[in-house]
Amino acid sequence: MQHFQQLLEENILPFWINQMQDHEHGGFYGRIDGNNQLHAQANKGSVLNARILWTFSAAYRLLKNPVYLAVAQRAFDYITAHFIDETYGGIYWELDYQGRPVNTKKQTYAQGFALYGFSEFYRATGNEQALELAKQFFFLLEKCHDDALGGYLEAYTRDWQAIEDVRLSDKDANEKKTMNTHLHVLEPYTNLLRIWKDERLIQAQRRLIGLFTDHIVNSQTHHLDLFFDEEWNLKSSAVSYGHDIEASWLLFEAAETLDDPQLLEKIKSLSLQIADAADEGLQTDGSMIYEKDGDHADRDRHWWVQAESVVGNLYAYRNSGNLKYKENAEQALQYIENQLLDKENGEWHWSRKADGSLNRIDDKAGFWKCPYHNGRMCMEIIEHFKS
């Protein structure tokens, strides 16, 4: 546990404190590239900012360092001042470096991360505005629910009308329902249930878990299926090992928030099956490859996949007692420390390529490179794995 606290407080958090705070225009810079060069005029993404809010709120809640509280407060203030759409509700997808909206679409995924950040800020501080915003975003997300066919639709225009391109990123399929968005609605609902035991939220959480068991987790392979049309017809064939291992423990954590021992036992069993499916992506060096589609495997070792491998395998070890999962987690951590930590500049590199070379093309910090996966890895272990 002490080792993970050291990793969090000496490698991860200082990078964001010292290099990412934008003291000229407020909030946080939008990008530091893979060569540690700051792009001060890069656009600012909602997901990055919400994940910074979550990370520093959680760090303050656990470790009580006032510096972490100051960064969390900064993130909260910036999001509420600039990202929230006061006219139509929800948060914008993207601002320019001065805090002006440049992409006003409403991505369901981003609304979920805003809820995640607000709920954790309340857990850390007791700030009533944060709790009210968390509730507000819950009701907003429930308006994204497809009451006829189940599930949460991907994206909308600024005023919550249908939008043609619903993709989170260029590499995603343009489909109405995705595993990724459902996973990151489940996650904030779990966090909100820790502070607000509302019956509507409880029912939504049950329904979400049911969507995973009925539609998203493949009953034959126990991998997560990724993209679906509105009627839940599968529209993809790829396997995402990182999402598999992340979902294995987030699903278990979600079931823990519901007072239902029978459901928890069912999900515990399923979570181990998902972890086993994910661990098909493990390599002899302890790392986990990114994804596979048919005979083609993307063998890059992304930072976030390794972080989730540590957490997911530790949960599997605790829930099964099988030492193989503990060994998997230890080997993944060793890979992280030997291959991904930037010991000179702080934080982790985006990835190692399939040939083992360092990827400096992708960002050190940016739209998708946040302190959330690796910070959460450390904090999950500090909080829940005492030995």
N, C-alpha and C positions, 0 to 999 in steps of 0.2 A: 504493500500500500504506500509506504514512504517513497518508494521508487517512482510510482506514478504521480505522486504529488510533486516530486522534484521535476519530473518531465513536464508536467503542466506549468509549474511556476517558474521554471528556468529556461524552457525551450519554447513553449507555445504562447502563453499569455503575454510575455514581455514584447514579443514581436508586434502584436496588435496594439499594445499600449504605446510603444516607442516609435513605431514606423507607420501606423495606419490612421492616426488621429489627424483630421484635417482642421488645423487651427485657423485657417484663413476663411474657409467657406462653411465650416460646421460639419459635424458628424465625422465620417470616415472617408478616406480616399477610396476611389473605385478600383484601383489596380496597382499591384506591384508585379512585374513580370518575372519570368523564370530565371532571369539574370539579376534579380534583386534591384531592378530599376523602377523607381516610382513614376507612375503616370498620373500626375496631379490633376489633369483635366479629363480623366476617364469618367464615363458615366457611373452612376451609383445604383446598384441593384437592390431591390427590396429583400430578396432572399439573403444576401450577404448581411444587410443591416439587421434583419430579424434574427439571424443566427448569432451575430455579435451580441445582440441584446440577450438572447437565451444563454449564451456561454458565460458572459460576465455576471449575469444574475445568478446563475447556478454556482459559479465560482465564489461569489460573495456569500451566498447562502451556506455553502459548505465550509469556507475557509475564513470568512469574516475580515478579509483584507479590505480596508476602506478604499484603496486604489481601484479594486474591482468594482465596488459600488459606484465610484465616480464614472467609470467607463460605461457601466450598465445604464446609469442615469443619462449619460450623454446619448447613448443609443436610443433610449426611450424618448427623450426630448426631441431628437432629430426625426424619428419616425412619426411621432405625433404632430410635429410641426410641418413636415414636408411630404411624407409618403401617404398619409391618410387623405382620401378624397372627401372633402367636407360636403360636396354636393351630392354624390351618388353612393358614398360609403365604400368601405374596403380600402385596400392599398394599391397604389400604382405599381406597375412592374419596374419602371426605370426612370431615374432622374438624371439631369445633367450634373456637371460637377458643382454648379452653383445652387442645386436643389430645386430646379424647375422640371416639371414632368415632361418627359420626351416620349415615353411609351405608356399610355394610360390604360392598356388592357388589364383585365382583372383575371389573373390566373388563380384558379382554386388552390393550387399548391402554395402560392405566396400568401394567400389569406390564412392558410393553415400554419405557416411559419410565423406569421404575425401573432396569431393566437398563442402559439408555443412560447414566443418571447414575452408577451404580456402576462401570461399565466405564471411563468417562472419569475418575472420581475415582482409580481405580487407575492409569490412564495418567499422571495428573498427580502422584501421590504415592507409588505403589508400595504402598499400603495393602492388606495381604493379606486383611483382612476384606472389603474392597470387591470384590476378585477372587472370593472365595468366594461372596459374595452375587450377583455377576454370573452365575457358573456356576449357582447355585441357581435364579435366575430364568430362565435358559435352559431348564433341565429342567422348570420349572414351565410355561413357555410351550409346551414340546413336549407337555405333557399337554393343552393346549388344541387341539392339532392333530387334525383330522378324518382319521383314518387311512383311512377307507373312501372318502371323496369328495374329500379334499384340502382344504387351507386351514385357517385358524384361526377357531374360533368366537368370537363377540363378547364374551360376558359370562356370569357365573355368580353364584350366591348366595355368601355368605361361605364356606360349606363346600363350594364347587365343584360344586353341583348346578345343574340347568337352571333358568333364570330366564325369566320371561315377557317382560319389557321389557328388551331388550338394548341400547337406544340409548345412544350417547355423550351426546347432547344432544337437546333437544326438536325441533330442526329436522331430525334424522336419521330415516331410515326404520327401522322396527323389523324388520330383517332379520338373518339369522344370520351372514352374511359380508359384509364391506365392504372396499372399496379402502383406506380410511383406516387401518384397523387393520393390514392387511397391509403397507402402506407403513411404518408405525411399529413393525412387528416386524422388517422388513428392515433398517431403519436401525440399531437396536441390535445386531443380529447382525453387521452390517458392523463396528461398533466393537469388538465382542467378538473378532472374528477377528483384529484387530490385536494382541491380547495373548494369545490362546488358540487355537492352531491344532489344535483337536480335530476328529477325523474326523466325529463326530456333528454338530458345528456346521457343518462344511464341507458335508455332505450336506443339512442343513436349509436352508442358504443357497442351494444349487443348486436345491432344490425350490421355494423361495420365488421365485426369479427365474423359474423355469418357470411358476409361477402367474400372474405378471404377463404373460409372453409368451403363455400359453395362454388365460387367462380375463379378466384385468383390463384390459389394453390392447386397445382395440377395433381389430380388424384392418383395418377399413375407414377409420375416421376418425383413428386413433392418439390419440384422447382416452382417458382412463381411464374405464371404466365404474365406477359408484359402489357399488351395492347389489345383493346376490345372495341367493337362498335357499340352503339347504344343498347343493343339487345344482348350484349355479352357474348357475341360470337368472337372467337379468338382470331386476331389479325396479325399475329407474329409467331415466330418459332424460336427466337433467341432465348438464351438463359443468361441471367445476370447473377453471377455468383455473389457479388457484394450485396445486392439487394436480398438475395436468399438468406445470407447469414444475418443481415441486419433485421430482416423480418422475423427470423426465428426467435429473437429475444424481444423485439418490440411487440409481437403478438402475445407472448407470454406475459409481459409487463402489462399489456392492455387487459388481459383476462384477470390479472391480480387485482385490478381496481374494482372489479365487480364481485359482490359477495355471493359467489356461486361456485362452491367446491367442485361440483360435477363438471361445469364448464372448464374450470381451471385445469382439472385433470385431463380432460380431452385436449386442451390446447397445449399442455405440457408434452403430451405424447406427440402431437403434431409438430411442435417446435423442434423436437429431437429429429423427426423425420426430415424437416426442412434443413436443419443443420447438417445432417448426413448428406443431403443432396448438394448443399453448398460446398461441403468439404471435398466434393469431386473436383473442385477447382484448385485444391491445394497442390503445391509443387514441393519437390524434395528439399528446396532451400527454405521452406516454411512459409513462403508467400502464397497468395491466392491470386490467380489470374482474373482478368476483368470479366470476360463473357465468352459465350460460345453460341454459334448459330450453325446448326448442321455440322458439317465437317470442318468449318472454319472457326478457329479459336483466336480471340484477341488476347495475347499473352502479356500485355502490359500490366505492370503491378502498380495500380493506382493507390495513392495514399489512403483514401477513405475506405477502400476495400480491406486493406490490412488492419485498419483501426477497428472496423466492424468484425473482422475475423477474430480479433482478440476478445472482444466483448461477447460475441455470439457463442464462441467455443467455451468461454468461462461459464456462461449461463447453462450451456448443455452439460458441462461437467458438474455443476451444482445440482442440476435436475436429474442427472442419471448416475453420478458417481463413477462414470467411466473415465479412466485416466487418459484415454486417447485424446479427449477434448482439451484437457488441461495441457497436455503436451503440444497440441495444435496451437493453443493460445500462446504458450511460451515461445514456440518457434516463430510465430508471427511477430511477436514483440521483438525478438532477436533480429528478424529481418528488418523491421522498422528502424531499429537503432543502428544497424550496420549500413543500411542502404538508403533510407529516406530522410533521416534527420539532417537538417542543415545545421551543423554544430558551430559554424562560423557566424551565420547571419540570423539564426533562429528559425523556428517553424520547420515544416517538412516540405520536401520537394513534391511536385505533383505526382511523379511516377518514375519508375525505371522501365525502360523499353524491354521488349522481348529478348533482346541480345544482352541485356544487363546494363546498357549505357543510360546515363542520366537524362531525363527529359527536361530540357530547359525551354521548350517551345511553349508549354502551358504555364499558367500563372502560379506565382507563389501566393498571391492574394487576389481575389477578384470575384466576379459574379458567382462562381461556383466553388471557389477555393476559400473556405471560411474556417474559423477555429472550432467548428461544431463537431465534426466526426472525431477528430483526434482529441479535442478538449473533452468531449463527452466520454470517450473511452477512458480517459484518466479519472474523470469524476464518477462514472459508474463503479469503477473498481474501488476508489476511495470510499464511496458511500455504501456499497453493497457487498464488497468482498474484503472483509476486514483482515484476512490472513493470506 
